[in-house]
Amino acid sequence: MNRLILYVMIAISFYPLWATAAVRGKHAMYAGGTIGDLAVGKKGGLDFSGEVDFVFRPHDEHIPFLRIPFAQITTVEYGQHAGRRVRVALLGGGIPALLSHKRKHFVTIYFPDSQGKEQAAIFELGKKIVREVLTVLRVKTGKEIEFQSEDAKRNLGHP
């Protein structure tokens, strides 16, 4: 019985980790920035198939799309954050799971708003779309991707 109480207490202390599920596959999440209309943590999809705009479409239909014209994007940055798999370890993955890393992928897009003030939008990307998003942004904006660290550059396969 004491073990059960211990496990419940550990689970409760790590609840925020469980509440913030990872961005997976081909999805994205607005992770921060200066966009007042979007709440941090809103998940959705990225649509960059058009010739004019980079579009974030939140899964919640009541939230407006975020459109950023490719021509107005001034800088694109890519970075990674590696964290431990604490949740997996607690759920039975053991020490190997705790020692492994989970990489989160972030792209930051800088652009001026309609008044000319510099704005930024940070998106966490699912790992299946990282290369595609960065390639499309580089081609459609004409800007080179700025890497936030040598690690991010190396892990993406750049020399």
N, C-alpha and C positions, 0 to 999 in steps of 0.2 A: 504493500500500500504506500509506503514511503517513497518508493521509486516512482510510482504513478504520480504522486504529488510533485516530485522533483521534475518529471518530464512536463507536466502541465505548467509549472512555474517557468521552465525554460521556454516552452512554446509561447507563453504569454509575453515574456520579455522580448522575444524576437518577432512579435506580431507585425510591427511595421515593415519588416523585411518581406513577410508573406503578403501583406496588403499591396505592395508595389510590385506587381508581376512584371517580369521582364518583357521587353519588346522582342518579338520573335518573327522569324521568317521574313516576309516582305512588308512588314508594317513599320510605322514610325510613331514617335511620340514627341509632342512639343515639350521640351525639357527646360525651357526658360528663354529669357530675352526681354525685349522691350515692347512686345506686342500686347497691348492692353486687353484686346478682345478675346484672347486665348488664355485659358487657365493652364498652369503647369500640370503636366501629367495626362493631358488629353491625347488619346491614341487615335490614329487614323492611317490614311494611306497617302502616298506622294504620287502626284500625277505631273510628269514632266514630258508628256508626249506631245504637247502643243509646241508651237514655235515661239510663242510670246511669253508665257508665264510658267513659273514654278508654282505648283499648287499643293497645299496641304489640305486634305479633306478629312476632317474629324469623323470618327464613327458615329458620334452623337449628331443626329440630323438637325438639332436645334442650334448648333453652333455654326457660324458662317465659315466659309472656306477662307484660307489665307492665300492670297495671290501675290507673288513677287515677280515683277517683270525681269526676265533674264538680263535685259539691257541695263537695268538699274543696279544689278548686283555688283558691288565694288570689291568684295573679298569673300573667299570661301576658305574656311579652315576645317581640318579634319583632326580629330583626336580620339584617344582611347582611354578607358579607365578599366584597370584589372582589379577585380575583387575576389574574395574568397567565397567558396560555395558553402557558407555556414548552414543555410536551410537544408541543403541536401545531406550534409553531414549529420544534422540533428534528426533527420527523418530516416536514418539507417545507412547512409552512405559511408559512415565511418571516417577514419583518418585520411584515406586516399582522397575522398571528396573534399575534405577540409583543406588539403594541401593543393588542390587544383585551382586554377583561375578561371573566372568567367569574364570575358572581355565585353565591355559596352562600347559601342561605336557612336561618336557624335560628330555632326557636321554643323558648323556655325556659318550663317549667311548674313553678311552686312550689306545694307542698302539704305538709301535715303528715302524718307517718306515724302508725301506730297508737299510739305513745307520745307523740304531740304534737310531736315534733321536726320542724323545718322541713326539707324535702327539695327537691331540684331535679332535673329531668330535661331535658337539652338534646338536641334532635333536629335533624339536618340534613334538610331537606325537598327533594324533587324539585320543580322549578319548576311542574309541572302541578297540584300540590295545595296550594300556599301559600295562595291566597285561600280555598279551601274549608276548610282546617284552621283558619285564623284566624277565619273567619266562624262555623264550628261552635263553636269554643271560646268566642267572644264571646257567642253566643246561649245555649249550654247552661250556661255558668258564670255569666252575668250580669256578667262583668267586661270592662272595656274593655281592648283590647290596648295595652300600653305599647311604644312604639318605642324601640329603643336608639340611634337617630340620626335626624336630620332626613332624611338620605339614604334610609334604609330606608322612612320614612313617605312621602316623595315618590315613590320608585320603585314603591311599591305603589298609587299613585294617590290618596293622601290629601293634602288641602290643608295 
